[in-house]
Amino acid sequence: MGDTALIHEELQALGITPNYKGYQQAVCAIQLALEEESRLRNVTKEIYWVVADAMGCARSDIERNLRTLSLRAWRVNPLRLQEITPYPLSAPPAASQLITILTTHIQRLRAREAVQA
């Protein structure tokens, strides 16, 4: 399964569906992080700004929309969110944490697929 399909599958498992504005923004953000993991060290400039330019919206919109997705995941499927997070969560993750959590999870899934191949 390709990265895009994995991203869609994981977002939807968390209750995050395409009807949310931030859905495509999250897909784009995670793809950027998967392409170059070092982008996670400067999420604002290297992910939010790039996604905002690609989506034709304000940079502040990206973080807000991703925060909304994080809250949605926390409300709809907190067990799944905790399951894919390598550390305990006591509250919804920040927008940048959500991107990091999903990126790390998809990297782990990739590694498992590679071993099974």
FIVOMAR-153501 format. One record per residue: residue in one letter; z, x, y of N, C-alpha, C in turn; residue number from 0. Coordinates in nm, 2 decimals. Atoms other than C-alpha are relative to their C-alpha. Example, Ala and Ser with C-alpha at 12.3 -4.5 7.8 and 13.67 -1.06 7.14 Angstrom:
<r code="A" n_w="0.00" n_u="0.09" n_v="-0.12" ca_w="0.78" ca_u="1.23" ca_v="-0.45" c_w="0.00" c_u="0.09" c_v="0.12" pos="0"/>
<r code="S" n_w="0.00" n_u="-0.09" n_v="-0.11" ca_w="0.71" ca_u="1.37" ca_v="-0.11" c_w="0.08" c_u="-0.08" c_v="0.11" pos="1"/>
END
This chain:
<r code="M" n_w="0.00" n_u="0.09" n_v="-0.12" ca_w="0.00" ca_u="0.00" ca_v="0.00" c_w="0.00" c_u="0.09" c_v="0.12" pos="0"/>
<r code="G" n_w="0.01" n_u="-0.08" n_v="-0.12" ca_w="-0.09" ca_u="0.14" ca_v="0.34" c_w="0.12" c_u="-0.03" c_v="0.10" pos="1"/>
<r code="D" n_w="-0.12" n_u="0.01" n_v="-0.10" ca_w="0.16" ca_u="0.19" ca_v="0.63" c_w="0.00" c_u="-0.13" c_v="0.07" pos="2"/>
<r code="T" n_w="0.01" n_u="0.12" n_v="-0.07" ca_w="0.04" ca_u="-0.11" ca_v="0.82" c_w="0.05" c_u="-0.12" c_v="-0.08" pos="3"/>
<r code="A" n_w="-0.04" n_u="0.11" n_v="0.09" ca_w="0.09" ca_u="-0.34" ca_v="0.53" c_w="0.15" c_u="0.01" c_v="-0.03" pos="4"/>
<r code="L" n_w="-0.14" n_u="-0.02" n_v="0.02" ca_w="0.44" ca_u="-0.19" ca_v="0.46" c_w="0.08" c_u="-0.04" c_v="0.13" pos="5"/>
<r code="I" n_w="-0.06" n_u="0.04" n_v="-0.13" ca_w="0.53" ca_u="-0.24" ca_v="0.83" c_w="0.01" c_u="-0.15" c_v="0.01" pos="6"/>
<r code="H" n_w="0.00" n_u="0.14" n_v="0.00" ca_w="0.43" ca_u="-0.60" ca_v="0.82" c_w="0.09" c_u="-0.06" c_v="-0.10" pos="7"/>
<r code="E" n_w="-0.09" n_u="0.05" n_v="0.11" ca_w="0.61" ca_u="-0.66" ca_v="0.49" c_w="0.15" c_u="0.02" c_v="0.04" pos="8"/>
<r code="E" n_w="-0.14" n_u="-0.03" n_v="-0.04" ca_w="0.93" ca_u="-0.50" ca_v="0.62" c_w="0.05" c_u="-0.08" c_v="0.12" pos="9"/>
<r code="L" n_w="-0.04" n_u="0.08" n_v="-0.11" ca_w="0.93" ca_u="-0.68" ca_v="0.95" c_w="0.02" c_u="-0.15" c_v="-0.04" pos="10"/>
<r code="Q" n_w="-0.02" n_u="0.14" n_v="0.04" ca_w="0.88" ca_u="-1.02" ca_v="0.78" c_w="0.12" c_u="-0.01" c_v="-0.09" pos="11"/>
<r code="A" n_w="-0.12" n_u="0.01" n_v="0.09" ca_w="1.15" ca_u="-0.94" ca_v="0.52" c_w="0.13" c_u="-0.01" c_v="0.09" pos="12"/>
<r code="L" n_w="-0.11" n_u="0.01" n_v="-0.10" ca_w="1.38" ca_u="-0.91" ca_v="0.83" c_w="0.00" c_u="-0.13" c_v="0.08" pos="13"/>
<r code="G" n_w="0.01" n_u="0.12" n_v="-0.08" ca_w="1.27" ca_u="-1.25" ca_v="0.96" c_w="-0.08" c_u="0.01" c_v="0.13" pos="14"/>
<r code="I" n_w="0.08" n_u="-0.02" n_v="-0.13" ca_w="1.05" ca_u="-1.10" ca_v="1.23" c_w="-0.15" c_u="-0.03" c_v="-0.04" pos="15"/>
<r code="T" n_w="0.13" n_u="0.05" n_v="0.03" ca_w="0.72" ca_u="-1.29" ca_v="1.22" c_w="-0.10" c_u="0.03" c_v="0.12" pos="16"/>
<r code="P" n_w="0.09" n_u="-0.03" n_v="-0.11" ca_w="0.40" ca_u="-1.25" ca_v="1.42" c_w="0.00" c_u="-0.09" c_v="0.12" pos="17"/>
<r code="N" n_w="0.00" n_u="0.09" n_v="-0.11" ca_w="0.48" ca_u="-1.54" ca_v="1.65" c_w="0.09" c_u="0.06" c_v="0.11" pos="18"/>
<r code="Y" n_w="-0.08" n_u="-0.07" n_v="-0.10" ca_w="0.72" ca_u="-1.30" ca_v="1.84" c_w="-0.09" c_u="0.10" c_v="0.08" pos="19"/>
<r code="K" n_w="0.08" n_u="-0.09" n_v="-0.09" ca_w="0.57" ca_u="-1.11" ca_v="2.14" c_w="0.01" c_u="0.14" c_v="-0.05" pos="20"/>
<r code="G" n_w="-0.03" n_u="-0.14" n_v="0.04" ca_w="0.73" ca_u="-0.79" ca_v="2.01" c_w="-0.05" c_u="0.04" c_v="-0.13" pos="21"/>
<r code="Y" n_w="0.04" n_u="-0.03" n_v="0.14" ca_w="0.59" ca_u="-0.81" ca_v="1.66" c_w="-0.11" c_u="0.11" c_v="0.00" pos="22"/>
<r code="Q" n_w="0.11" n_u="-0.10" n_v="-0.01" ca_w="0.26" ca_u="-0.62" ca_v="1.74" c_w="0.05" c_u="0.12" c_v="0.07" pos="23"/>
<r code="Q" n_w="-0.05" n_u="-0.11" n_v="-0.07" ca_w="0.45" ca_u="-0.40" ca_v="1.97" c_w="0.09" c_u="0.09" c_v="-0.09" pos="24"/>
<r code="A" n_w="-0.08" n_u="-0.07" n_v="0.10" ca_w="0.69" ca_u="-0.31" ca_v="1.69" c_w="-0.09" c_u="0.07" c_v="-0.10" pos="25"/>
<r code="V" n_w="0.10" n_u="-0.06" n_v="0.10" ca_w="0.40" ca_u="-0.24" ca_v="1.45" c_w="-0.06" c_u="0.12" c_v="0.06" pos="26"/>
<r code="C" n_w="0.06" n_u="-0.11" n_v="-0.07" ca_w="0.24" ca_u="-0.01" ca_v="1.71" c_w="0.11" c_u="0.11" c_v="0.01" pos="27"/>
<r code="A" n_w="-0.11" n_u="-0.10" n_v="-0.02" ca_w="0.58" ca_u="0.17" ca_v="1.78" c_w="0.03" c_u="0.07" c_v="-0.13" pos="28"/>
<r code="I" n_w="-0.03" n_u="-0.06" n_v="0.13" ca_w="0.65" ca_u="0.23" ca_v="1.41" c_w="-0.12" c_u="0.09" c_v="-0.04" pos="29"/>
<r code="Q" n_w="0.12" n_u="-0.08" n_v="0.04" ca_w="0.29" ca_u="0.35" ca_v="1.35" c_w="0.01" c_u="0.14" c_v="0.08" pos="30"/>
<r code="L" n_w="-0.01" n_u="-0.12" n_v="-0.08" ca_w="0.34" ca_u="0.60" ca_v="1.64" c_w="0.10" c_u="0.10" c_v="-0.06" pos="31"/>
<r code="A" n_w="-0.11" n_u="-0.08" n_v="0.06" ca_w="0.67" ca_u="0.72" ca_v="1.49" c_w="-0.04" c_u="0.06" c_v="-0.13" pos="32"/>
<r code="L" n_w="0.05" n_u="-0.05" n_v="0.13" ca_w="0.51" ca_u="0.76" ca_v="1.15" c_w="-0.10" c_u="0.11" c_v="0.01" pos="33"/>
<r code="E" n_w="0.10" n_u="-0.10" n_v="-0.03" ca_w="0.22" ca_u="0.96" ca_v="1.29" c_w="0.07" c_u="0.13" c_v="0.04" pos="34"/>
<r code="E" n_w="-0.07" n_u="-0.12" n_v="-0.05" ca_w="0.46" ca_u="1.20" ca_v="1.47" c_w="0.14" c_u="-0.03" c_v="0.02" pos="35"/>
<r code="E" n_w="-0.14" n_u="0.03" n_v="0.01" ca_w="0.82" ca_u="1.18" ca_v="1.38" c_w="0.08" c_u="0.05" c_v="0.13" pos="36"/>
<r code="S" n_w="-0.07" n_u="-0.05" n_v="-0.11" ca_w="0.92" ca_u="1.39" ca_v="1.68" c_w="0.00" c_u="-0.09" c_v="0.12" pos="37"/>
<r code="R" n_w="0.00" n_u="0.10" n_v="-0.11" ca_w="0.84" ca_u="1.10" ca_v="1.91" c_w="0.13" c_u="-0.08" c_v="0.00" pos="38"/>
<r code="L" n_w="-0.13" n_u="0.07" n_v="0.01" ca_w="1.17" ca_u="0.95" ca_v="1.79" c_w="0.11" c_u="0.07" c_v="0.09" pos="39"/>
<r code="R" n_w="-0.10" n_u="-0.07" n_v="-0.08" ca_w="1.35" ca_u="1.21" ca_v="2.00" c_w="-0.01" c_u="-0.04" c_v="0.15" pos="40"/>
<r code="N" n_w="0.02" n_u="0.04" n_v="-0.13" ca_w="1.21" ca_u="1.07" ca_v="2.32" c_w="-0.08" c_u="-0.14" c_v="0.00" pos="41"/>
<r code="V" n_w="0.06" n_u="0.13" n_v="0.03" ca_w="1.14" ca_u="0.70" ca_v="2.24" c_w="-0.06" c_u="-0.06" c_v="0.13" pos="42"/>
<r code="T" n_w="0.04" n_u="0.07" n_v="-0.12" ca_w="1.11" ca_u="0.58" ca_v="2.60" c_w="-0.14" c_u="0.05" c_v="0.04" pos="43"/>
<r code="K" n_w="0.12" n_u="-0.06" n_v="-0.04" ca_w="0.83" ca_u="0.82" ca_v="2.70" c_w="-0.11" c_u="0.00" c_v="-0.10" pos="44"/>
<r code="E" n_w="0.10" n_u="-0.02" n_v="0.11" ca_w="0.66" ca_u="0.88" ca_v="2.37" c_w="-0.04" c_u="-0.12" c_v="-0.08" pos="45"/>
<r code="I" n_w="0.03" n_u="0.12" n_v="0.08" ca_w="0.67" ca_u="0.54" ca_v="2.22" c_w="-0.01" c_u="-0.12" c_v="0.09" pos="46"/>
<r code="Y" n_w="0.01" n_u="0.12" n_v="-0.08" ca_w="0.76" ca_u="0.26" ca_v="2.47" c_w="-0.11" c_u="0.01" c_v="0.10" pos="47"/>
<r code="W" n_w="0.10" n_u="-0.01" n_v="-0.10" ca_w="0.53" ca_u="0.39" ca_v="2.74" c_w="-0.14" c_u="-0.01" c_v="-0.06" pos="48"/>
<r code="V" n_w="0.13" n_u="0.00" n_v="0.07" ca_w="0.24" ca_u="0.45" ca_v="2.49" c_w="-0.03" c_u="-0.15" c_v="-0.04" pos="49"/>
<r code="V" n_w="0.02" n_u="0.14" n_v="0.05" ca_w="0.29" ca_u="0.10" ca_v="2.34" c_w="-0.03" c_u="-0.09" c_v="0.12" pos="50"/>
<r code="A" n_w="0.02" n_u="0.08" n_v="-0.12" ca_w="0.31" ca_u="-0.06" ca_v="2.69" c_w="-0.15" c_u="0.02" c_v="0.05" pos="51"/>
<r code="D" n_w="0.14" n_u="-0.03" n_v="-0.04" ca_w="-0.02" ca_u="0.11" ca_v="2.79" c_w="-0.10" c_u="-0.07" c_v="-0.09" pos="52"/>
<r code="A" n_w="0.09" n_u="0.06" n_v="0.10" ca_w="-0.19" ca_u="0.00" ca_v="2.47" c_w="0.00" c_u="-0.15" c_v="0.00" pos="53"/>
<r code="M" n_w="-0.02" n_u="0.15" n_v="0.00" ca_w="-0.06" ca_u="-0.36" ca_v="2.50" c_w="-0.03" c_u="-0.06" c_v="0.14" pos="54"/>
<r code="G" n_w="0.03" n_u="0.05" n_v="-0.14" ca_w="-0.13" ca_u="-0.39" ca_v="2.88" c_w="0.12" c_u="-0.07" c_v="0.05" pos="55"/>
<r code="C" n_w="-0.12" n_u="0.07" n_v="-0.06" ca_w="0.23" ca_u="-0.48" ca_v="2.97" c_w="0.09" c_u="0.11" c_v="0.06" pos="56"/>
<r code="A" n_w="-0.09" n_u="-0.09" n_v="-0.06" ca_w="0.52" ca_u="-0.33" ca_v="3.15" c_w="0.09" c_u="0.07" c_v="-0.10" pos="57"/>
<r code="R" n_w="-0.07" n_u="-0.08" n_v="0.10" ca_w="0.72" ca_u="-0.06" ca_v="2.98" c_w="0.14" c_u="-0.07" c_v="-0.03" pos="58"/>
<r code="S" n_w="-0.12" n_u="0.07" n_v="0.03" ca_w="1.04" ca_u="-0.26" ca_v="3.02" c_w="-0.01" c_u="-0.11" c_v="-0.09" pos="59"/>
<r code="D" n_w="0.03" n_u="0.11" n_v="0.09" ca_w="0.88" ca_u="-0.54" ca_v="2.83" c_w="0.02" c_u="0.04" c_v="-0.15" pos="60"/>
<r code="I" n_w="0.00" n_u="-0.06" n_v="0.14" ca_w="0.86" ca_u="-0.32" ca_v="2.52" c_w="0.14" c_u="0.00" c_v="-0.05" pos="61"/>
<r code="E" n_w="-0.14" n_u="-0.01" n_v="0.04" ca_w="1.23" ca_u="-0.24" ca_v="2.50" c_w="0.07" c_u="-0.14" c_v="-0.02" pos="62"/>
<r code="R" n_w="-0.06" n_u="0.13" n_v="0.01" ca_w="1.33" ca_u="-0.60" ca_v="2.57" c_w="-0.05" c_u="-0.08" c_v="-0.12" pos="63"/>
<r code="N" n_w="0.06" n_u="0.07" n_v="0.12" ca_w="1.09" ca_u="-0.74" ca_v="2.31" c_w="0.05" c_u="0.05" c_v="-0.13" pos="64"/>
<r code="L" n_w="-0.05" n_u="-0.07" n_v="0.12" ca_w="1.21" ca_u="-0.49" ca_v="2.05" c_w="0.15" c_u="-0.04" c_v="-0.02" pos="65"/>
<r code="R" n_w="-0.14" n_u="0.04" n_v="0.01" ca_w="1.57" ca_u="-0.58" ca_v="2.13" c_w="0.01" c_u="-0.14" c_v="-0.05" pos="66"/>
<r code="T" n_w="0.00" n_u="0.14" n_v="0.05" ca_w="1.49" ca_u="-0.95" ca_v="2.07" c_w="-0.03" c_u="0.01" c_v="-0.15" pos="67"/>
<r code="L" n_w="0.03" n_u="-0.01" n_v="0.14" ca_w="1.34" ca_u="-0.85" ca_v="1.73" c_w="0.13" c_u="0.05" c_v="-0.08" pos="68"/>
<r code="S" n_w="-0.12" n_u="-0.05" n_v="0.06" ca_w="1.66" ca_u="-0.66" ca_v="1.65" c_w="0.10" c_u="-0.11" c_v="-0.02" pos="69"/>
<r code="L" n_w="-0.10" n_u="0.12" n_v="0.01" ca_w="1.88" ca_u="-0.96" ca_v="1.73" c_w="-0.05" c_u="-0.10" c_v="-0.10" pos="70"/>
<r code="R" n_w="0.05" n_u="0.10" n_v="0.10" ca_w="1.65" ca_u="-1.18" ca_v="1.52" c_w="0.03" c_u="0.05" c_v="-0.14" pos="71"/>
<r code="A" n_w="-0.03" n_u="-0.05" n_v="0.13" ca_w="1.68" ca_u="-0.95" ca_v="1.22" c_w="0.15" c_u="0.00" c_v="-0.03" pos="72"/>
<r code="W" n_w="-0.15" n_u="0.00" n_v="0.02" ca_w="2.06" ca_u="-0.93" ca_v="1.27" c_w="0.04" c_u="-0.14" c_v="-0.04" pos="73"/>
<r code="R" n_w="-0.04" n_u="0.14" n_v="0.02" ca_w="2.08" ca_u="-1.31" ca_v="1.27" c_w="-0.06" c_u="-0.06" c_v="-0.13" pos="74"/>
<r code="V" n_w="0.07" n_u="0.06" n_v="0.12" ca_w="1.83" ca_u="-1.39" ca_v="0.99" c_w="0.03" c_u="0.07" c_v="-0.13" pos="75"/>
<r code="N" n_w="-0.01" n_u="-0.07" n_v="0.12" ca_w="1.87" ca_u="-1.12" ca_v="0.74" c_w="0.09" c_u="0.13" c_v="0.02" pos="76"/>
<r code="P" n_w="-0.08" n_u="-0.12" n_v="-0.02" ca_w="2.16" ca_u="-0.88" ca_v="0.82" c_w="0.02" c_u="0.08" c_v="-0.12" pos="77"/>
<r code="L" n_w="-0.01" n_u="-0.07" n_v="0.12" ca_w="2.20" ca_u="-0.79" ca_v="0.46" c_w="-0.12" c_u="0.10" c_v="-0.03" pos="78"/>
<r code="R" n_w="0.12" n_u="-0.08" n_v="0.01" ca_w="1.84" ca_u="-0.66" ca_v="0.44" c_w="0.00" c_u="0.11" c_v="0.10" pos="79"/>
<r code="L" n_w="0.00" n_u="-0.10" n_v="-0.10" ca_w="1.88" ca_u="-0.48" ca_v="0.76" c_w="0.10" c_u="0.11" c_v="-0.03" pos="80"/>
<r code="Q" n_w="-0.10" n_u="-0.10" n_v="0.04" ca_w="2.20" ca_u="-0.31" ca_v="0.64" c_w="-0.05" c_u="0.08" c_v="-0.12" pos="81"/>
<r code="E" n_w="0.05" n_u="-0.07" n_v="0.12" ca_w="2.03" ca_u="-0.23" ca_v="0.31" c_w="-0.09" c_u="0.11" c_v="0.03" pos="82"/>
<r code="I" n_w="0.10" n_u="-0.10" n_v="-0.03" ca_w="1.75" ca_u="-0.03" ca_v="0.47" c_w="0.05" c_u="0.10" c_v="0.10" pos="83"/>
<r code="T" n_w="-0.06" n_u="-0.09" n_v="-0.10" ca_w="1.98" ca_u="0.14" ca_v="0.72" c_w="0.09" c_u="0.10" c_v="-0.07" pos="84"/>
<r code="P" n_w="-0.08" n_u="-0.10" n_v="0.07" ca_w="2.13" ca_u="0.47" ca_v="0.60" c_w="0.14" c_u="0.02" c_v="0.05" pos="85"/>
<r code="Y" n_w="-0.14" n_u="-0.01" n_v="-0.05" ca_w="2.46" ca_u="0.41" ca_v="0.79" c_w="0.04" c_u="-0.14" c_v="0.03" pos="86"/>
<r code="P" n_w="-0.06" n_u="0.14" n_v="-0.02" ca_w="2.69" ca_u="0.11" ca_v="0.84" c_w="-0.04" c_u="-0.05" c_v="0.14" pos="87"/>
<r code="L" n_w="0.02" n_u="0.06" n_v="-0.13" ca_w="2.60" ca_u="-0.13" ca_v="1.12" c_w="0.11" c_u="-0.10" c_v="0.02" pos="88"/>
<r code="S" n_w="-0.10" n_u="0.11" n_v="-0.04" ca_w="2.87" ca_u="-0.34" ca_v="1.30" c_w="-0.06" c_u="-0.09" c_v="0.10" pos="89"/>
<r code="A" n_w="0.06" n_u="0.08" n_v="-0.10" ca_w="2.63" ca_u="-0.49" ca_v="1.55" c_w="-0.15" c_u="0.02" c_v="-0.01" pos="90"/>
<r code="P" n_w="0.15" n_u="-0.02" n_v="0.00" ca_w="2.25" ca_u="-0.53" ca_v="1.60" c_w="-0.03" c_u="0.13" c_v="0.05" pos="91"/>
<r code="P" n_w="0.04" n_u="-0.13" n_v="-0.05" ca_w="2.08" ca_u="-0.20" ca_v="1.64" c_w="-0.07" c_u="-0.01" c_v="0.13" pos="92"/>
<r code="A" n_w="0.08" n_u="0.00" n_v="-0.12" ca_w="1.94" ca_u="-0.10" ca_v="1.97" c_w="-0.15" c_u="0.00" c_v="-0.03" pos="93"/>
<r code="A" n_w="0.15" n_u="0.00" n_v="0.02" ca_w="1.56" ca_u="-0.12" ca_v="2.01" c_w="-0.04" c_u="0.13" c_v="-0.06" pos="94"/>
<r code="S" n_w="0.04" n_u="-0.13" n_v="0.06" ca_w="1.52" ca_u="0.25" ca_v="1.95" c_w="0.05" c_u="0.02" c_v="-0.14" pos="95"/>
<r code="Q" n_w="-0.06" n_u="-0.01" n_v="0.14" ca_w="1.75" ca_u="0.24" ca_v="1.65" c_w="-0.08" c_u="-0.08" c_v="-0.10" pos="96"/>
<r code="L" n_w="0.08" n_u="0.08" n_v="0.09" ca_w="1.54" ca_u="-0.04" ca_v="1.50" c_w="-0.13" c_u="0.07" c_v="-0.04" pos="97"/>
<r code="I" n_w="0.12" n_u="-0.08" n_v="0.03" ca_w="1.23" ca_u="0.17" ca_v="1.53" c_w="0.03" c_u="0.11" c_v="-0.10" pos="98"/>
<r code="T" n_w="-0.04" n_u="-0.12" n_v="0.09" ca_w="1.41" ca_u="0.47" ca_v="1.37" c_w="0.03" c_u="-0.05" c_v="-0.14" pos="99"/>
<r code="I" n_w="-0.03" n_u="0.05" n_v="0.13" ca_w="1.55" ca_u="0.26" ca_v="1.09" c_w="-0.12" c_u="-0.04" c_v="-0.08" pos="100"/>
<r code="L" n_w="0.12" n_u="0.04" n_v="0.07" ca_w="1.22" ca_u="0.11" ca_v="1.00" c_w="-0.10" c_u="0.11" c_v="-0.03" pos="101"/>
<r code="T" n_w="0.08" n_u="-0.12" n_v="0.03" ca_w="1.03" ca_u="0.44" ca_v="1.03" c_w="0.06" c_u="0.07" c_v="-0.11" pos="102"/>
<r code="T" n_w="-0.06" n_u="-0.07" n_v="0.11" ca_w="1.28" ca_u="0.61" ca_v="0.81" c_w="-0.01" c_u="-0.07" c_v="-0.13" pos="103"/>
<r code="H" n_w="0.01" n_u="0.08" n_v="0.12" ca_w="1.27" ca_u="0.33" ca_v="0.56" c_w="-0.14" c_u="0.01" c_v="-0.06" pos="104"/>
<r code="I" n_w="0.14" n_u="0.00" n_v="0.05" ca_w="0.89" ca_u="0.33" ca_v="0.54" c_w="-0.03" c_u="0.14" c_v="-0.05" pos="105"/>
<r code="Q" n_w="0.02" n_u="-0.14" n_v="0.05" ca_w="0.89" ca_u="0.71" ca_v="0.50" c_w="0.06" c_u="0.01" c_v="-0.14" pos="106"/>
<r code="R" n_w="-0.06" n_u="0.00" n_v="0.13" ca_w="1.13" ca_u="0.66" ca_v="0.20" c_w="-0.09" c_u="-0.07" c_v="-0.10" pos="107"/>
<r code="L" n_w="0.08" n_u="0.07" n_v="0.08" ca_w="0.90" ca_u="0.40" ca_v="0.06" c_w="-0.13" c_u="0.08" c_v="-0.04" pos="108"/>
<r code="R" n_w="0.12" n_u="-0.09" n_v="0.02" ca_w="0.60" ca_u="0.63" ca_v="0.10" c_w="0.03" c_u="0.11" c_v="-0.11" pos="109"/>
<r code="A" n_w="-0.04" n_u="-0.11" n_v="0.09" ca_w="0.79" ca_u="0.91" ca_v="-0.08" c_w="0.01" c_u="-0.06" c_v="-0.15" pos="110"/>
<r code="R" n_w="-0.01" n_u="0.06" n_v="0.13" ca_w="0.87" ca_u="0.67" ca_v="-0.37" c_w="-0.14" c_u="-0.02" c_v="-0.06" pos="111"/>
<r code="E" n_w="0.14" n_u="0.03" n_v="0.05" ca_w="0.50" ca_u="0.57" ca_v="-0.40" c_w="-0.07" c_u="0.13" c_v="-0.04" pos="112"/>
<r code="A" n_w="0.06" n_u="-0.13" n_v="0.03" ca_w="0.39" ca_u="0.93" ca_v="-0.40" c_w="0.05" c_u="0.05" c_v="-0.13" pos="113"/>
<r code="V" n_w="-0.06" n_u="-0.04" n_v="0.13" ca_w="0.63" ca_u="1.01" ca_v="-0.69" c_w="-0.05" c_u="-0.08" c_v="-0.11" pos="114"/>
<r code="Q" n_w="0.05" n_u="0.09" n_v="0.11" ca_w="0.51" ca_u="0.71" ca_v="-0.89" c_w="-0.15" c_u="0.02" c_v="-0.03" pos="115"/>
<r code="A" n_w="0.15" n_u="-0.02" n_v="0.02" ca_w="0.14" ca_u="0.80" ca_v="-0.84" c_w="-0.03" c_u="0.11" c_v="-0.09" pos="116"/>
END
